[in-house]
Amino acid sequence: MNVEVKGFGIKSMKTRWGTCNIRTQHIWLNLDLAKKPIACLEFIVVHEMVHLLERNHTKRFYSLMDKFLPGWRTQKDILEKFPAGHREWEY
Ligand SMILES: [Zn+2]
């Protein structure tokens, strides 16, 4: 992907699977991902890393997702079919 993640952390978050601070190149991952299939973690990590290339969920963002993780839609489906509670998740 040719991006550099300077650091990452894991914490409980109520509404987000992951966040990316573009300025500091730091990613936070939701602790609840530990309860999901590993494919879900991969999807969120790649998603947050794509934010280092494209800040918003634009057409370009999704074409970068297709390029770096062609199966991401299936991985997203798996994540959303096994929700921890009924919330609107963001990532
Ligand atoms: Zn996002």
PDB file of the backbone (N, CA, C, O) and the ligand in Angstrom, with CONECT records:
HET     ZN  A 101       1
ATOM      1  N   MET A   1       0.835  -1.212   0.000  1.00  0.00           N
ATOM      2  CA  MET A   1       0.000   0.000   0.000  1.00  0.00           C
ATOM      3  C   MET A   1       0.867   1.259   0.000  1.00  0.00           C
ATOM      4  O   MET A   1       0.403   2.348  -0.337  1.00  0.00           O
ATOM      5  N   ASN A   2       2.126   1.088   0.382  1.00  0.00           N
ATOM      6  CA  ASN A   2       3.047   2.218   0.400  1.00  0.00           C
ATOM      7  C   ASN A   2       2.598   3.342   1.344  1.00  0.00           C
ATOM      8  O   ASN A   2       2.766   4.524   1.043  1.00  0.00           O
ATOM      9  N   VAL A   3       2.035   2.960   2.472  1.00  0.00           N
ATOM     10  CA  VAL A   3       1.724   3.927   3.529  1.00  0.00           C
ATOM     11  C   VAL A   3       2.435   3.470   4.800  1.00  0.00           C
ATOM     12  O   VAL A   3       2.761   2.294   4.960  1.00  0.00           O
ATOM     13  N   GLU A   4       2.665   4.420   5.693  1.00  0.00           N
ATOM     14  CA  GLU A   4       3.340   4.073   6.933  1.00  0.00           C
ATOM     15  C   GLU A   4       2.426   4.336   8.123  1.00  0.00           C
ATOM     16  O   GLU A   4       1.943   5.452   8.317  1.00  0.00           O
ATOM     17  N   VAL A   5       2.193   3.284   8.922  1.00  0.00           N
ATOM     18  CA  VAL A   5       1.461   3.440  10.170  1.00  0.00           C
ATOM     19  C   VAL A   5       2.501   3.606  11.268  1.00  0.00           C
ATOM     20  O   VAL A   5       3.342   2.734  11.487  1.00  0.00           O
ATOM     21  N   LYS A   6       2.426   4.748  11.955  1.00  0.00           N
ATOM     22  CA  LYS A   6       3.460   5.049  12.963  1.00  0.00           C
ATOM     23  C   LYS A   6       3.167   4.378  14.296  1.00  0.00           C
ATOM     24  O   LYS A   6       4.051   4.202  15.134  1.00  0.00           O
ATOM     25  N   GLY A   7       1.896   4.007  14.470  1.00  0.00           N
ATOM     26  CA  GLY A   7       1.551   3.331  15.715  1.00  0.00           C
ATOM     27  C   GLY A   7       0.098   2.908  15.694  1.00  0.00           C
ATOM     28  O   GLY A   7      -0.704   3.434  14.923  1.00  0.00           O
ATOM     29  N   PHE A   8      -0.233   1.953  16.548  1.00  0.00           N
ATOM     30  CA  PHE A   8      -1.637   1.573  16.672  1.00  0.00           C
ATOM     31  C   PHE A   8      -1.915   1.173  18.114  1.00  0.00           C
ATOM     32  O   PHE A   8      -1.014   0.824  18.876  1.00  0.00           O
ATOM     33  N   GLY A   9      -3.195   1.237  18.456  1.00  0.00           N
ATOM     34  CA  GLY A   9      -3.612   0.842  19.792  1.00  0.00           C
ATOM     35  C   GLY A   9      -4.960   0.157  19.714  1.00  0.00           C
ATOM     36  O   GLY A   9      -5.655   0.219  18.700  1.00  0.00           O
ATOM     37  N   ILE A  10      -5.310  -0.493  20.802  1.00  0.00           N
ATOM     38  CA  ILE A  10      -6.569  -1.221  20.884  1.00  0.00           C
ATOM     39  C   ILE A  10      -7.332  -0.676  22.080  1.00  0.00           C
ATOM     40  O   ILE A  10      -6.775  -0.552  23.171  1.00  0.00           O
ATOM     41  N   LYS A  11      -8.593  -0.353  21.882  1.00  0.00           N
ATOM     42  CA  LYS A  11      -9.393   0.130  23.002  1.00  0.00           C
ATOM     43  C   LYS A  11     -10.855  -0.167  22.750  1.00  0.00           C
ATOM     44  O   LYS A  11     -11.259  -0.475  21.629  1.00  0.00           O
ATOM     45  N   SER A  12     -11.647  -0.070  23.812  1.00  0.00           N
ATOM     46  CA  SER A  12     -13.093  -0.231  23.672  1.00  0.00           C
ATOM     47  C   SER A  12     -13.655   1.043  23.071  1.00  0.00           C
ATOM     48  O   SER A  12     -13.361   2.149  23.524  1.00  0.00           O
ATOM     49  N   MET A  13     -14.474   0.865  22.037  1.00  0.00           N
ATOM     50  CA  MET A  13     -15.149   2.023  21.439  1.00  0.00           C
ATOM     51  C   MET A  13     -16.609   1.645  21.240  1.00  0.00           C
ATOM     52  O   MET A  13     -16.928   0.505  20.903  1.00  0.00           O
ATOM     53  N   LYS A  14     -17.490   2.617  21.452  1.00  0.00           N
ATOM     54  CA  LYS A  14     -18.912   2.313  21.401  1.00  0.00           C
ATOM     55  C   LYS A  14     -19.492   2.370  19.995  1.00  0.00           C
ATOM     56  O   LYS A  14     -20.458   1.665  19.704  1.00  0.00           O
ATOM     57  N   THR A  15     -18.939   3.176  19.134  1.00  0.00           N
ATOM     58  CA  THR A  15     -19.579   3.369  17.832  1.00  0.00           C
ATOM     59  C   THR A  15     -18.647   3.164  16.647  1.00  0.00           C
ATOM     60  O   THR A  15     -19.072   3.317  15.502  1.00  0.00           O
ATOM     61  N   ARG A  16     -17.401   2.825  16.894  1.00  0.00           N
ATOM     62  CA  ARG A  16     -16.461   2.711  15.780  1.00  0.00           C
ATOM     63  C   ARG A  16     -15.671   1.419  15.849  1.00  0.00           C
ATOM     64  O   ARG A  16     -15.276   0.972  16.926  1.00  0.00           O
ATOM     65  N   TRP A  17     -15.446   0.827  14.687  1.00  0.00           N
ATOM     66  CA  TRP A  17     -14.586  -0.362  14.619  1.00  0.00           C
ATOM     67  C   TRP A  17     -13.123   0.047  14.580  1.00  0.00           C
ATOM     68  O   TRP A  17     -12.249  -0.672  15.064  1.00  0.00           O
ATOM     69  N   GLY A  18     -12.872   1.207  14.000  1.00  0.00           N
ATOM     70  CA  GLY A  18     -11.499   1.679  13.937  1.00  0.00           C
ATOM     71  C   GLY A  18     -11.493   3.162  13.640  1.00  0.00           C
ATOM     72  O   GLY A  18     -12.460   3.708  13.109  1.00  0.00           O
ATOM     73  N   THR A  19     -10.393   3.807  13.986  1.00  0.00           N
ATOM     74  CA  THR A  19     -10.223   5.215  13.623  1.00  0.00           C
ATOM     75  C   THR A  19      -8.794   5.405  13.138  1.00  0.00           C
ATOM     76  O   THR A  19      -7.895   4.636  13.480  1.00  0.00           O
ATOM     77  N   CYS A  20      -8.606   6.430  12.345  1.00  0.00           N
ATOM     78  CA  CYS A  20      -7.286   6.723  11.822  1.00  0.00           C
ATOM     79  C   CYS A  20      -7.016   8.211  11.977  1.00  0.00           C
ATOM     80  O   CYS A  20      -7.779   9.039  11.478  1.00  0.00           O
ATOM     81  N   ASN A  21      -5.950   8.548  12.656  1.00  0.00           N
ATOM     82  CA  ASN A  21      -5.512   9.938  12.727  1.00  0.00           C
ATOM     83  C   ASN A  21      -4.511  10.155  11.603  1.00  0.00           C
ATOM     84  O   ASN A  21      -3.374   9.686  11.666  1.00  0.00           O
ATOM     85  N   ILE A  22      -4.947  10.870  10.577  1.00  0.00           N
ATOM     86  CA  ILE A  22      -4.125  11.032   9.383  1.00  0.00           C
ATOM     87  C   ILE A  22      -2.867  11.829   9.686  1.00  0.00           C
ATOM     88  O   ILE A  22      -1.806  11.550   9.128  1.00  0.00           O
ATOM     89  N   ARG A  23      -2.978  12.816  10.563  1.00  0.00           N
ATOM     90  CA  ARG A  23      -1.843  13.683  10.880  1.00  0.00           C
ATOM     91  C   ARG A  23      -0.725  12.908  11.593  1.00  0.00           C
ATOM     92  O   ARG A  23       0.452  13.027  11.251  1.00  0.00           O
ATOM     93  N   THR A  24      -1.131  12.103  12.603  1.00  0.00           N
ATOM     94  CA  THR A  24      -0.113  11.370  13.365  1.00  0.00           C
ATOM     95  C   THR A  24       0.146   9.971  12.800  1.00  0.00           C
ATOM     96  O   THR A  24       1.062   9.280  13.244  1.00  0.00           O
ATOM     97  N   GLN A  25      -0.665   9.555  11.816  1.00  0.00           N
ATOM     98  CA  GLN A  25      -0.566   8.212  11.206  1.00  0.00           C
ATOM     99  C   GLN A  25      -0.707   7.110  12.264  1.00  0.00           C
ATOM    100  O   GLN A  25       0.013   6.112  12.268  1.00  0.00           O
ATOM    101  N   HIS A  26      -1.667   7.344  13.154  1.00  0.00           N
ATOM    102  CA  HIS A  26      -1.926   6.396  14.245  1.00  0.00           C
ATOM    103  C   HIS A  26      -3.325   5.816  14.074  1.00  0.00           C
ATOM    104  O   HIS A  26      -4.276   6.535  13.770  1.00  0.00           O
ATOM    105  N   ILE A  27      -3.436   4.505  14.275  1.00  0.00           N
ATOM    106  CA  ILE A  27      -4.713   3.804  14.123  1.00  0.00           C
ATOM    107  C   ILE A  27      -5.158   3.242  15.470  1.00  0.00           C
ATOM    108  O   ILE A  27      -4.363   2.687  16.228  1.00  0.00           O
ATOM    109  N   TRP A  28      -6.456   3.403  15.746  1.00  0.00           N
ATOM    110  CA  TRP A  28      -7.072   2.744  16.908  1.00  0.00           C
ATOM    111  C   TRP A  28      -8.000   1.646  16.401  1.00  0.00           C
ATOM    112  O   TRP A  28      -8.758   1.842  15.450  1.00  0.00           O
ATOM    113  N   LEU A  29      -7.927   0.492  17.051  1.00  0.00           N
ATOM    114  CA  LEU A  29      -8.795  -0.629  16.693  1.00  0.00           C
ATOM    115  C   LEU A  29      -9.699  -0.954  17.875  1.00  0.00           C
ATOM    116  O   LEU A  29      -9.286  -0.876  19.031  1.00  0.00           O
ATOM    117  N   ASN A  30     -10.942  -1.320  17.564  1.00  0.00           N
ATOM    118  CA  ASN A  30     -11.899  -1.664  18.609  1.00  0.00           C
ATOM    119  C   ASN A  30     -11.582  -3.054  19.182  1.00  0.00           C
ATOM    120  O   ASN A  30     -11.413  -4.023  18.443  1.00  0.00           O
ATOM    121  N   LEU A  31     -11.509  -3.123  20.499  1.00  0.00           N
ATOM    122  CA  LEU A  31     -11.226  -4.390  21.190  1.00  0.00           C
ATOM    123  C   LEU A  31     -12.199  -5.496  20.769  1.00  0.00           C
ATOM    124  O   LEU A  31     -11.813  -6.664  20.713  1.00  0.00           O
ATOM    125  N   ASP A  32     -13.454  -5.144  20.472  1.00  0.00           N
ATOM    126  CA  ASP A  32     -14.465  -6.144  20.101  1.00  0.00           C
ATOM    127  C   ASP A  32     -14.123  -6.898  18.816  1.00  0.00           C
ATOM    128  O   ASP A  32     -14.711  -7.943  18.539  1.00  0.00           O
ATOM    129  N   LEU A  33     -13.182  -6.381  18.032  1.00  0.00           N
ATOM    130  CA  LEU A  33     -12.756  -7.116  16.823  1.00  0.00           C
ATOM    131  C   LEU A  33     -12.137  -8.465  17.189  1.00  0.00           C
ATOM    132  O   LEU A  33     -12.101  -9.379  16.365  1.00  0.00           O
ATOM    133  N   ALA A  34     -11.654  -8.586  18.415  1.00  0.00           N
ATOM    134  CA  ALA A  34     -11.079  -9.857  18.876  1.00  0.00           C
ATOM    135  C   ALA A  34     -12.114 -10.982  18.880  1.00  0.00           C
ATOM    136  O   ALA A  34     -11.760 -12.161  18.847  1.00  0.00           O
ATOM    137  N   LYS A  35     -13.400 -10.606  18.921  1.00  0.00           N
ATOM    138  CA  LYS A  35     -14.474 -11.609  18.954  1.00  0.00           C
ATOM    139  C   LYS A  35     -14.927 -12.010  17.557  1.00  0.00           C
ATOM    140  O   LYS A  35     -15.761 -12.902  17.402  1.00  0.00           O
ATOM    141  N   LYS A  36     -14.383 -11.355  16.548  1.00  0.00           N
ATOM    142  CA  LYS A  36     -14.832 -11.573  15.159  1.00  0.00           C
ATOM    143  C   LYS A  36     -13.827 -12.438  14.410  1.00  0.00           C
ATOM    144  O   LYS A  36     -12.685 -12.597  14.842  1.00  0.00           O
ATOM    145  N   PRO A  37     -14.267 -13.000  13.272  1.00  0.00           N
ATOM    146  CA  PRO A  37     -13.304 -13.713  12.429  1.00  0.00           C
ATOM    147  C   PRO A  37     -12.152 -12.784  12.020  1.00  0.00           C
ATOM    148  O   PRO A  37     -12.331 -11.574  11.881  1.00  0.00           O
ATOM    149  N   ILE A  38     -10.982 -13.372  11.833  1.00  0.00           N
ATOM    150  CA  ILE A  38      -9.772 -12.589  11.538  1.00  0.00           C
ATOM    151  C   ILE A  38      -9.948 -11.741  10.271  1.00  0.00           C
ATOM    152  O   ILE A  38      -9.329 -10.685  10.142  1.00  0.00           O
ATOM    153  N   ALA A  39     -10.777 -12.196   9.351  1.00  0.00           N
ATOM    154  CA  ALA A  39     -11.023 -11.440   8.112  1.00  0.00           C
ATOM    155  C   ALA A  39     -11.603 -10.058   8.414  1.00  0.00           C
ATOM    156  O   ALA A  39     -11.372  -9.111   7.663  1.00  0.00           O
ATOM    157  N   CYS A  40     -12.352  -9.941   9.507  1.00  0.00           N
ATOM    158  CA  CYS A  40     -12.953  -8.651   9.876  1.00  0.00           C
ATOM    159  C   CYS A  40     -11.869  -7.683  10.336  1.00  0.00           C
ATOM    160  O   CYS A  40     -11.903  -6.497  10.008  1.00  0.00           O
ATOM    161  N   LEU A  41     -10.914  -8.194  11.093  1.00  0.00           N
ATOM    162  CA  LEU A  41      -9.798  -7.366  11.542  1.00  0.00           C
ATOM    163  C   LEU A  41      -9.000  -6.872  10.337  1.00  0.00           C
ATOM    164  O   LEU A  41      -8.624  -5.702  10.260  1.00  0.00           O
ATOM    165  N   GLU A  42      -8.749  -7.785   9.400  1.00  0.00           N
ATOM    166  CA  GLU A  42      -8.000  -7.403   8.202  1.00  0.00           C
ATOM    167  C   GLU A  42      -8.729  -6.286   7.447  1.00  0.00           C
ATOM    168  O   GLU A  42      -8.110  -5.316   7.009  1.00  0.00           O
ATOM    169  N   PHE A  43     -10.045  -6.435   7.301  1.00  0.00           N
ATOM    170  CA  PHE A  43     -10.845  -5.424   6.611  1.00  0.00           C
ATOM    171  C   PHE A  43     -10.710  -4.054   7.280  1.00  0.00           C
ATOM    172  O   PHE A  43     -10.503  -3.048   6.602  1.00  0.00           O
ATOM    173  N   ILE A  44     -10.827  -4.019   8.602  1.00  0.00           N
ATOM    174  CA  ILE A  44     -10.751  -2.736   9.304  1.00  0.00           C
ATOM    175  C   ILE A  44      -9.343  -2.137   9.206  1.00  0.00           C
ATOM    176  O   ILE A  44      -9.196  -0.930   9.014  1.00  0.00           O
ATOM    177  N   VAL A  45      -8.316  -2.970   9.338  1.00  0.00           N
ATOM    178  CA  VAL A  45      -6.937  -2.457   9.260  1.00  0.00           C
ATOM    179  C   VAL A  45      -6.678  -1.848   7.879  1.00  0.00           C
ATOM    180  O   VAL A  45      -6.127  -0.754   7.769  1.00  0.00           O
ATOM    181  N   VAL A  46      -7.079  -2.563   6.835  1.00  0.00           N
ATOM    182  CA  VAL A  46      -6.865  -2.031   5.481  1.00  0.00           C
ATOM    183  C   VAL A  46      -7.700  -0.771   5.276  1.00  0.00           C
ATOM    184  O   VAL A  46      -7.224   0.203   4.693  1.00  0.00           O
ATOM    185  N   HIS A  47      -8.945  -0.786   5.755  1.00  0.00           N
ATOM    186  CA  HIS A  47      -9.814   0.394   5.643  1.00  0.00           C
ATOM    187  C   HIS A  47      -9.136   1.619   6.272  1.00  0.00           C
ATOM    188  O   HIS A  47      -9.061   2.684   5.659  1.00  0.00           O
ATOM    189  N   GLU A  48      -8.647   1.447   7.497  1.00  0.00           N
ATOM    190  CA  GLU A  48      -8.017   2.591   8.177  1.00  0.00           C
ATOM    191  C   GLU A  48      -6.740   3.018   7.458  1.00  0.00           C
ATOM    192  O   GLU A  48      -6.432   4.208   7.394  1.00  0.00           O
ATOM    193  N   MET A  49      -6.001   2.056   6.920  1.00  0.00           N
ATOM    194  CA  MET A  49      -4.769   2.408   6.188  1.00  0.00           C
ATOM    195  C   MET A  49      -5.087   3.142   4.888  1.00  0.00           C
ATOM    196  O   MET A  49      -4.326   4.017   4.476  1.00  0.00           O
ATOM    197  N   VAL A  50      -6.199   2.800   4.235  1.00  0.00           N
ATOM    198  CA  VAL A  50      -6.591   3.518   3.019  1.00  0.00           C
ATOM    199  C   VAL A  50      -6.899   4.990   3.360  1.00  0.00           C
ATOM    200  O   VAL A  50      -6.721   5.872   2.521  1.00  0.00           O
ATOM    201  N   HIS A  51      -7.360   5.245   4.593  1.00  0.00           N
ATOM    202  CA  HIS A  51      -7.595   6.640   4.992  1.00  0.00           C
ATOM    203  C   HIS A  51      -6.309   7.474   4.962  1.00  0.00           C
ATOM    204  O   HIS A  51      -6.374   8.699   4.866  1.00  0.00           O
ATOM    205  N   LEU A  52      -5.151   6.827   5.044  1.00  0.00           N
ATOM    206  CA  LEU A  52      -3.890   7.569   4.928  1.00  0.00           C
ATOM    207  C   LEU A  52      -3.668   8.051   3.499  1.00  0.00           C
ATOM    208  O   LEU A  52      -2.864   8.951   3.258  1.00  0.00           O
ATOM    209  N   LEU A  53      -4.387   7.446   2.552  1.00  0.00           N
ATOM    210  CA  LEU A  53      -4.302   7.845   1.145  1.00  0.00           C
ATOM    211  C   LEU A  53      -5.477   8.720   0.729  1.00  0.00           C
ATOM    212  O   LEU A  53      -5.353   9.564  -0.159  1.00  0.00           O
ATOM    213  N   GLU A  54      -6.621   8.511   1.381  1.00  0.00           N
ATOM    214  CA  GLU A  54      -7.852   9.229   1.030  1.00  0.00           C
ATOM    215  C   GLU A  54      -8.664   9.430   2.306  1.00  0.00           C
ATOM    216  O   GLU A  54      -9.143   8.472   2.912  1.00  0.00           O
ATOM    217  N   ARG A  55      -8.809  10.688   2.700  1.00  0.00           N
ATOM    218  CA  ARG A  55      -9.426  11.018   3.989  1.00  0.00           C
ATOM    219  C   ARG A  55     -10.899  10.585   4.085  1.00  0.00           C
ATOM    220  O   ARG A  55     -11.342  10.068   5.111  1.00  0.00           O
ATOM    221  N   ASN A  56     -11.648  10.810   2.990  1.00  0.00           N
ATOM    222  CA  ASN A  56     -13.098  10.590   3.037  1.00  0.00           C
ATOM    223  C   ASN A  56     -13.521   9.330   2.285  1.00  0.00           C
ATOM    224  O   ASN A  56     -12.748   8.757   1.516  1.00  0.00           O
ATOM    225  N   HIS A  57     -14.769   8.910   2.523  1.00  0.00           N
ATOM    226  CA  HIS A  57     -15.304   7.716   1.854  1.00  0.00           C
ATOM    227  C   HIS A  57     -15.787   8.069   0.447  1.00  0.00           C
ATOM    228  O   HIS A  57     -16.976   7.986   0.140  1.00  0.00           O
ATOM    229  N   THR A  58     -14.857   8.456  -0.375  1.00  0.00           N
ATOM    230  CA  THR A  58     -15.163   8.870  -1.745  1.00  0.00           C
ATOM    231  C   THR A  58     -15.089   7.669  -2.683  1.00  0.00           C
ATOM    232  O   THR A  58     -14.733   6.562  -2.279  1.00  0.00           O
ATOM    233  N   LYS A  59     -15.433   7.917  -3.943  1.00  0.00           N
ATOM    234  CA  LYS A  59     -15.269   6.897  -4.980  1.00  0.00           C
ATOM    235  C   LYS A  59     -13.836   6.384  -5.025  1.00  0.00           C
ATOM    236  O   LYS A  59     -13.587   5.186  -5.167  1.00  0.00           O
ATOM    237  N   ARG A  60     -12.894   7.328  -4.899  1.00  0.00           N
ATOM    238  CA  ARG A  60     -11.480   6.958  -4.909  1.00  0.00           C
ATOM    239  C   ARG A  60     -11.137   6.053  -3.729  1.00  0.00           C
ATOM    240  O   ARG A  60     -10.356   5.111  -3.862  1.00  0.00           O
ATOM    241  N   PHE A  61     -11.735   6.352  -2.569  1.00  0.00           N
ATOM    242  CA  PHE A  61     -11.500   5.518  -1.393  1.00  0.00           C
ATOM    243  C   PHE A  61     -11.865   4.070  -1.700  1.00  0.00           C
ATOM    244  O   PHE A  61     -11.083   3.156  -1.442  1.00  0.00           O
ATOM    245  N   TYR A  62     -13.073   3.867  -2.258  1.00  0.00           N
ATOM    246  CA  TYR A  62     -13.530   2.497  -2.506  1.00  0.00           C
ATOM    247  C   TYR A  62     -12.768   1.823  -3.641  1.00  0.00           C
ATOM    248  O   TYR A  62     -12.618   0.602  -3.641  1.00  0.00           O
ATOM    249  N   SER A  63     -12.286   2.597  -4.604  1.00  0.00           N
ATOM    250  CA  SER A  63     -11.478   1.973  -5.650  1.00  0.00           C
ATOM    251  C   SER A  63     -10.114   1.547  -5.085  1.00  0.00           C
ATOM    252  O   SER A  63      -9.533   0.561  -5.538  1.00  0.00           O
ATOM    253  N   LEU A  64      -9.610   2.292  -4.098  1.00  0.00           N
ATOM    254  CA  LEU A  64      -8.380   1.859  -3.416  1.00  0.00           C
ATOM    255  C   LEU A  64      -8.634   0.596  -2.588  1.00  0.00           C
ATOM    256  O   LEU A  64      -7.780  -0.288  -2.529  1.00  0.00           O
ATOM    257  N   MET A  65      -9.806   0.511  -1.948  1.00  0.00           N
ATOM    258  CA  MET A  65     -10.165  -0.714  -1.214  1.00  0.00           C
ATOM    259  C   MET A  65     -10.209  -1.904  -2.171  1.00  0.00           C
ATOM    260  O   MET A  65      -9.700  -2.979  -1.856  1.00  0.00           O
ATOM    261  N   ASP A  66     -10.819  -1.706  -3.340  1.00  0.00           N
ATOM    262  CA  ASP A  66     -10.894  -2.787  -4.342  1.00  0.00           C
ATOM    263  C   ASP A  66      -9.506  -3.230  -4.788  1.00  0.00           C
ATOM    264  O   ASP A  66      -9.262  -4.408  -5.047  1.00  0.00           O
ATOM    265  N   LYS A  67      -8.611  -2.260  -4.870  1.00  0.00           N
ATOM    266  CA  LYS A  67      -7.260  -2.557  -5.327  1.00  0.00           C
ATOM    267  C   LYS A  67      -6.477  -3.355  -4.283  1.00  0.00           C
ATOM    268  O   LYS A  67      -5.814  -4.338  -4.613  1.00  0.00           O
ATOM    269  N   PHE A  68      -6.558  -2.923  -3.020  1.00  0.00           N
ATOM    270  CA  PHE A  68      -5.711  -3.518  -1.982  1.00  0.00           C
ATOM    271  C   PHE A  68      -6.348  -4.727  -1.303  1.00  0.00           C
ATOM    272  O   PHE A  68      -5.643  -5.595  -0.788  1.00  0.00           O
ATOM    273  N   LEU A  69      -7.686  -4.785  -1.302  1.00  0.00           N
ATOM    274  CA  LEU A  69      -8.372  -5.892  -0.619  1.00  0.00           C
ATOM    275  C   LEU A  69      -9.639  -6.247  -1.414  1.00  0.00           C
ATOM    276  O   LEU A  69     -10.749  -5.896  -1.016  1.00  0.00           O
ATOM    277  N   PRO A  70      -9.452  -6.955  -2.553  1.00  0.00           N
ATOM    278  CA  PRO A  70     -10.581  -7.181  -3.466  1.00  0.00           C
ATOM    279  C   PRO A  70     -11.809  -7.850  -2.808  1.00  0.00           C
ATOM    280  O   PRO A  70     -12.933  -7.656  -3.271  1.00  0.00           O
ATOM    281  N   GLY A  71     -11.602  -8.631  -1.742  1.00  0.00           N
ATOM    282  CA  GLY A  71     -12.738  -9.296  -1.103  1.00  0.00           C
ATOM    283  C   GLY A  71     -13.349  -8.532   0.048  1.00  0.00           C
ATOM    284  O   GLY A  71     -14.055  -9.118   0.869  1.00  0.00           O
ATOM    285  N   TRP A  72     -13.095  -7.227   0.129  1.00  0.00           N
ATOM    286  CA  TRP A  72     -13.485  -6.480   1.336  1.00  0.00           C
ATOM    287  C   TRP A  72     -14.992  -6.454   1.584  1.00  0.00           C
ATOM    288  O   TRP A  72     -15.431  -6.385   2.732  1.00  0.00           O
ATOM    289  N   ARG A  73     -15.791  -6.510   0.505  1.00  0.00           N
ATOM    290  CA  ARG A  73     -17.252  -6.453   0.715  1.00  0.00           C
ATOM    291  C   ARG A  73     -17.749  -7.676   1.486  1.00  0.00           C
ATOM    292  O   ARG A  73     -18.623  -7.564   2.345  1.00  0.00           O
ATOM    293  N   THR A  74     -17.189  -8.833   1.173  1.00  0.00           N
ATOM    294  CA  THR A  74     -17.550 -10.055   1.897  1.00  0.00           C
ATOM    295  C   THR A  74     -17.107  -9.951   3.354  1.00  0.00           C
ATOM    296  O   THR A  74     -17.844 -10.337   4.262  1.00  0.00           O
ATOM    297  N   GLN A  75     -15.909  -9.431   3.572  1.00  0.00           N
ATOM    298  CA  GLN A  75     -15.392  -9.282   4.929  1.00  0.00           C
ATOM    299  C   GLN A  75     -16.253  -8.300   5.736  1.00  0.00           C
ATOM    300  O   GLN A  75     -16.500  -8.506   6.924  1.00  0.00           O
ATOM    301  N   LYS A  76     -16.699  -7.244   5.075  1.00  0.00           N
ATOM    302  CA  LYS A  76     -17.585  -6.267   5.721  1.00  0.00           C
ATOM    303  C   LYS A  76     -18.924  -6.921   6.101  1.00  0.00           C
ATOM    304  O   LYS A  76     -19.453  -6.694   7.189  1.00  0.00           O
ATOM    305  N   ASP A  77     -19.460  -7.744   5.172  1.00  0.00           N
ATOM    306  CA  ASP A  77     -20.715  -8.459   5.449  1.00  0.00           C
ATOM    307  C   ASP A  77     -20.584  -9.349   6.675  1.00  0.00           C
ATOM    308  O   ASP A  77     -21.470  -9.376   7.528  1.00  0.00           O
ATOM    309  N   ILE A  78     -19.472 -10.079   6.760  1.00  0.00           N
ATOM    310  CA  ILE A  78     -19.252 -10.969   7.909  1.00  0.00           C
ATOM    311  C   ILE A  78     -19.243 -10.144   9.192  1.00  0.00           C
ATOM    312  O   ILE A  78     -19.863 -10.525  10.185  1.00  0.00           O
ATOM    313  N   LEU A  79     -18.549  -9.028   9.167  1.00  0.00           N
ATOM    314  CA  LEU A  79     -18.474  -8.146  10.338  1.00  0.00           C
ATOM    315  C   LEU A  79     -19.866  -7.674  10.767  1.00  0.00           C
ATOM    316  O   LEU A  79     -20.189  -7.660  11.955  1.00  0.00           O
ATOM    317  N   GLU A  80     -20.680  -7.290   9.789  1.00  0.00           N
ATOM    318  CA  GLU A  80     -21.976  -6.700  10.121  1.00  0.00           C
ATOM    319  C   GLU A  80     -23.043  -7.738  10.427  1.00  0.00           C
ATOM    320  O   GLU A  80     -24.076  -7.408  11.010  1.00  0.00           O
ATOM    321  N   LYS A  81     -22.808  -9.000  10.039  1.00  0.00           N
ATOM    322  CA  LYS A  81     -23.768 -10.060  10.361  1.00  0.00           C
ATOM    323  C   LYS A  81     -23.608 -10.556  11.779  1.00  0.00           C
ATOM    324  O   LYS A  81     -24.507 -11.205  12.313  1.00  0.00           O
ATOM    325  N   PHE A  82     -22.486 -10.266  12.393  1.00  0.00           N
ATOM    326  CA  PHE A  82     -22.251 -10.687  13.767  1.00  0.00           C
ATOM    327  C   PHE A  82     -22.024  -9.448  14.623  1.00  0.00           C
ATOM    328  O   PHE A  82     -20.948  -9.267  15.192  1.00  0.00           O
ATOM    329  N   PRO A  83     -23.054  -8.587  14.713  1.00  0.00           N
ATOM    330  CA  PRO A  83     -22.835  -7.324  15.420  1.00  0.00           C
ATOM    331  C   PRO A  83     -22.834  -7.530  16.933  1.00  0.00           C
ATOM    332  O   PRO A  83     -23.529  -8.398  17.459  1.00  0.00           O
ATOM    333  N   ALA A  84     -22.052  -6.729  17.602  1.00  0.00           N
ATOM    334  CA  ALA A  84     -22.074  -6.697  19.060  1.00  0.00           C
ATOM    335  C   ALA A  84     -23.080  -5.634  19.469  1.00  0.00           C
ATOM    336  O   ALA A  84     -22.714  -4.474  19.656  1.00  0.00           O
ATOM    337  N   GLY A  85     -24.338  -6.016  19.607  1.00  0.00           N
ATOM    338  CA  GLY A  85     -25.386  -5.050  19.919  1.00  0.00           C
ATOM    339  C   GLY A  85     -25.927  -4.419  18.649  1.00  0.00           C
ATOM    340  O   GLY A  85     -25.435  -4.676  17.550  1.00  0.00           O
ATOM    341  N   HIS A  86     -26.922  -3.610  18.815  1.00  0.00           N
ATOM    342  CA  HIS A  86     -27.564  -2.991  17.658  1.00  0.00           C
ATOM    343  C   HIS A  86     -27.199  -1.531  17.594  1.00  0.00           C
ATOM    344  O   HIS A  86     -27.854  -0.687  18.205  1.00  0.00           O
ATOM    345  N   ARG A  87     -26.173  -1.242  16.868  1.00  0.00           N
ATOM    346  CA  ARG A  87     -25.691   0.131  16.753  1.00  0.00           C
ATOM    347  C   ARG A  87     -25.376   0.415  15.306  1.00  0.00           C
ATOM    348  O   ARG A  87     -25.226  -0.490  14.485  1.00  0.00           O
ATOM    349  N   GLU A  88     -25.280   1.703  15.016  1.00  0.00           N
ATOM    350  CA  GLU A  88     -24.746   2.126  13.731  1.00  0.00           C
ATOM    351  C   GLU A  88     -23.233   2.210  13.874  1.00  0.00           C
ATOM    352  O   GLU A  88     -22.709   3.107  14.536  1.00  0.00           O
ATOM    353  N   TRP A  89     -22.549   1.281  13.256  1.00  0.00           N
ATOM    354  CA  TRP A  89     -21.088   1.270  13.377  1.00  0.00           C
ATOM    355  C   TRP A  89     -20.451   2.145  12.323  1.00  0.00           C
ATOM    356  O   TRP A  89     -20.935   2.240  11.196  1.00  0.00           O
ATOM    357  N   GLU A  90     -19.379   2.770  12.698  1.00  0.00           N
ATOM    358  CA  GLU A  90     -18.592   3.567  11.761  1.00  0.00           C
ATOM    359  C   GLU A  90     -17.167   3.066  11.751  1.00  0.00           C
ATOM    360  O   GLU A  90     -16.701   2.449  12.709  1.00  0.00           O
ATOM    361  N   TYR A  91     -16.479   3.341  10.650  1.00  0.00           N
ATOM    362  CA  TYR A  91     -15.076   2.967  10.576  1.00  0.00           C
ATOM    363  C   TYR A  91     -14.427   3.733   9.461  1.00  0.00           C
ATOM    364  O   TYR A  91     -13.231   3.572   9.217  1.00  0.00           O
TER     365      TYR A  91
HETATM  366 ZN    ZN A 101     -13.558   5.073   7.136  1.00  0.00          ZN2+
END
